[in-house]
Amino acid sequence: MEEHNDQLKDLSNRITRSTVAVIDTVAARGGFRGEELATIGQLRDQCIACIQTLEAMDGVPKETTEE
């Protein structure tokens, strides 16, 4: 069971970090319309919160995820 929890944490960490990277890249290229920005921003904020929660669970120092 513990192995599954570790795998889930690792997968969640990778997914959320990748999602933030994709959002930042697309935003930098002007790939979102104005009416989409609130939803995209909320998704990014949720991913950052997930990353911070996973790091807190592991006792890992927080990395800077925002510029």
SVG drawing of the C-alpha trace seen along z (x, -y; Angstrom):
<svg xmlns="http://www.w3.org/2000/svg" viewBox="-14 -39 29 41">
<polyline fill="none" stroke="black" stroke-width="0.4" points="0.0,0.0 2.8,-2.4 4.4,-1.8 1.2,-2.8 1.0,-6.0 4.6,-6.8 3.8,-6.1 0.7,-8.3 2.6,-11.1 5.4,-10.9 2.9,-10.9 0.9,-13.8 4.1,-15.8 5.2,-15.2 1.7,-15.9 1.3,-19.2 4.8,-20.4 4.3,-19.5 0.9,-21.3 2.4,-24.5 5.2,-24.3 2.7,-23.9 0.5,-26.7 3.5,-29.1 4.8,-28.2 1.4,-28.6 0.8,-31.9 4.2,-33.2 3.4,-32.5 0.0,-34.2 -1.9,-31.0 -4.9,-31.8 -7.9,-34.0 -8.8,-36.6 -12.0,-34.8 -9.9,-31.7 -7.4,-33.4 -9.3,-33.1 -9.8,-29.4 -6.2,-28.8 -5.0,-30.9 -7.2,-28.8 -5.8,-25.6 -2.2,-26.9 -2.9,-28.0 -4.4,-24.6 -1.3,-22.9 1.0,-25.1 -1.0,-24.3 -0.7,-20.6 3.0,-20.8 3.4,-22.7 1.3,-20.1 3.3,-17.2 6.5,-18.9 5.2,-19.6 4.2,-15.9 7.7,-14.8 9.4,-17.5 11.2,-18.7 12.2,-22.4 9.9,-24.3 11.3,-25.2 10.5,-28.4 7.7,-27.5 6.8,-31.1 8.9,-33.6"/>
</svg>
